Amino acid sequence: MALVLHADGSRDELLPIGGTKLSLDQLQAAVGGNIEAVFIETGPVFVNEDGLRLRLPLNPLASEMLRRPIVGAVVICDFSEID
C-alpha cells in the first residue's frame, strides 16, 4: 500500500485502480502534477517535479525523511507497486 504524505501533515492510502500497480495518472494526481522520483532504501518517493516553481508549501515530514527540502504532497511506495 502506497502512502501519500501531504504538506499539512495529513496522510492517505493510495491503492491501485483497476490493477495491481499504481498508474502514472494516479501518481500525478496524488502529487498534483508531473512526478519526479527520489529513491530511498525501501523504494521510490514521488514528488511534484515543479513543486518549487509552483511555490508549493514545505512538507516537513517528507523533508525530514529525505533530508532535503521537499514541497507539496509526496507518494511513498515500494518497487512492487509500480511498473
C-alpha positions in Angstrom: 0.0 0.0 0.0 1.4 3.4 -1.0 1.1 6.3 1.3 0.5 10.0 0.4 2.1 12.5 2.8 0.5 15.9 2.4 2.3 19.1 3.3 -0.2 19.8 6.1 0.8 16.5 7.8 -2.2 14.5 6.8 -1.8 11.1 5.2 -3.9 9.0 2.8 -3.5 5.5 1.4 -3.1 5.2 -2.3 -4.4 1.9 -3.8 -4.1 0.8 -7.5 -7.2 1.4 -9.5 -8.2 -1.5 -11.9 -5.0 -3.4 -11.4 -2.1 -4.3 -9.1 0.2 -1.4 -9.9 -0.1 2.3 -9.4 -0.6 4.2 -12.7 1.2 7.3 -13.8 -2.1 9.1 -13.7 -2.7 8.1 -10.1 0.8 9.3 -9.0 0.4 12.6 -10.9 -3.0 13.2 -9.3 -1.6 12.5 -5.8 1.3 15.0 -6.1 -0.7 17.5 -8.2 1.4 17.5 -11.4 4.3 15.8 -13.1 6.3 13.4 -11.0 9.9 13.1 -10.1 11.3 10.1 -8.3 13.6 10.3 -5.3 14.9 7.0 -4.2 15.3 5.7 -0.7 16.3 2.3 0.6 12.7 0.9 0.6 11.7 2.3 -2.8 10.8 5.4 -4.6 9.3 8.6 -3.2 7.4 10.6 -5.9 7.3 14.4 -5.6 5.9 17.1 -7.8 8.6 17.9 -10.4 7.5 21.6 -10.5 6.8 22.0 -6.8 9.5 24.7 -6.1 8.5 26.7 -9.2 4.8 26.4 -8.2 5.8 27.5 -4.6 4.0 24.5 -3.0 4.2 24.5 0.8 7.1 22.8 2.6 6.4 19.3 3.6 8.2 18.9 6.9 7.7 15.2 7.3 8.9 14.4 3.8 11.8 16.9 4.2 12.9 15.2 7.4 12.7 11.7 5.8 14.6 12.7 2.7 17.0 15.0 4.5 16.4 17.8 2.0 13.6 20.4 1.5 10.6 18.8 -0.1 7.4 20.7 -1.1 3.9 19.6 -1.7 2.4 16.1 -1.4 4.6 13.0 -1.8 3.8 9.4 -2.6 5.9 6.7 -0.7 5.7 3.2 -2.1 7.8 0.2 -2.8 9.1 -1.1 -6.1 6.5 -3.8 -6.3 3.7 -1.2 -6.5 4.9 0.5 -9.8 5.8 -0.6 -13.3 
